[in-house]
Amino acid sequence: MRKALRGVLSLAVLIGTVSATGASAGAATAAEPAAKQSSGYSSSSEDIKDRILAVPGMSLIEEKPYPGYRYFVLNYTQPVDHKNPSKGTFQQRVTLLHKDTTRPTVFFTSGYNVSTNPSRSEPTQIIDGNQVSLEYRFFTPSRPAPADWSKLDIWQAASDQHRVFKALKEIYSKNWLTTGGSKGGMTATYFERFYPKDMDGVVAYVAPNDVVNDEDSAYDRFFARVGTKECRDRLSGVQREALVRREPLEEKFAAYAAENGLTFDTVGTLDKAYEAVVMDYVWAFWQYSLLADCASVPADAKNATDQEIWDSVDGISGFSAYADQGLATYTPYYYQAGTQLGSPDIQQPWLGNLSRYGYQPPRSFVPRSIPMKFQHSAMRDVDNWVRNDARHMMYVYGENDPWGAEPFRLGKGARDSYVYTVPGGNHGSKVAGLVADEKAKATAAILRWAGVAPAAVEADPAKAKPLAKFDARLDKRDDELQRDRGTLRP
């Protein structure tokens, strides 16, 4: 107990405390009636910005105007190691889309960098609430210096979220939901696993669940049946030709790299980088495209020009993906994939013996100076917990999204939890894409968990719909689904 107390006290010293003046102002603000606090536009002593910046360790980077909201880009001081807070701190970026302290709040993370432009996740639109978005630790600039990579794991990241939630719950006292897509959906799941009492609900989109890293046959079965045979044949034909014509296309790649200042120290050679891009081609198509997009894939790859093959691969996979400059941003992801999350290894039998390296593992995409060792128990623990202990959790997958080949599943111990699939959906699948009855049921559950379900919806879930009107600027596709296309990461 004394040891734990020392850690808490050390953290308080490291992060700092509110000054006497700031503490008094914060206490006075907290004592005001909620109706006067909610909008954030009352007198300066009651302003929502003052209340947020009164949180120990919170500092303002900038405020950006947006009609009907206050939008803040913030830094929050976090311990590098939540188990040993005295070991140092780092600044973690947080954004806050403030609507009203009387509304529920959505805690969003992409699992990667945070966008500093205002946006709403789908649950935020559904509940018409506030949104707190957190940059994942070790994605720059939210990286400790020096970087101790052993402190990048799912528990440490969940503990980051827990501290932000505890800090802001005093201001935003209504219900909280956590959400994210892809790696963000995984992140939301891990947060719930380690801190199940924090959130009132979880909405996880297209979240992969690689329980046994060395067994990936589910992906092979997926690629054998996805879409139509005609589309699969088009894609495999282009991919084969890209390897058959390796020599002339690598000459083109070398010129492209020289023109754009690309280097290949991490992966090792231009040849390895070229093949990694080509090996992602089929996966990347189904991840980001729809069946109708097959019309843009060359139908007769053998008779296509080199430029046509190049353009198709570059447009879907992106030839800069495995250059040092493309990999640098995503080093934290590849590190986690190679230490806890797992990564797919698919066969692609239509390529025969054309591949020299196969699906290269995450170790190939992380600088050798960073040590990595895989922890086989991490995903098994999470999967077991979701199956047996899920409460108020929702998973939404896309039928044609390869990352959904190994999904989260619910067991007999799960309660008030759901798994939905969007017909024909890709990695951008949302509740809005579900069939009508499932869409209404899912929307009603989100409203109920947030504590804002209208009486009519409580009586008849079929009447459920988002409480906020669609906003073309705020409700664009989530940031985590707009990363550069093609590289094999969720």
Disulfide bonds with the S-S distance in Angstrom:
Cys231-Cys294 1.42
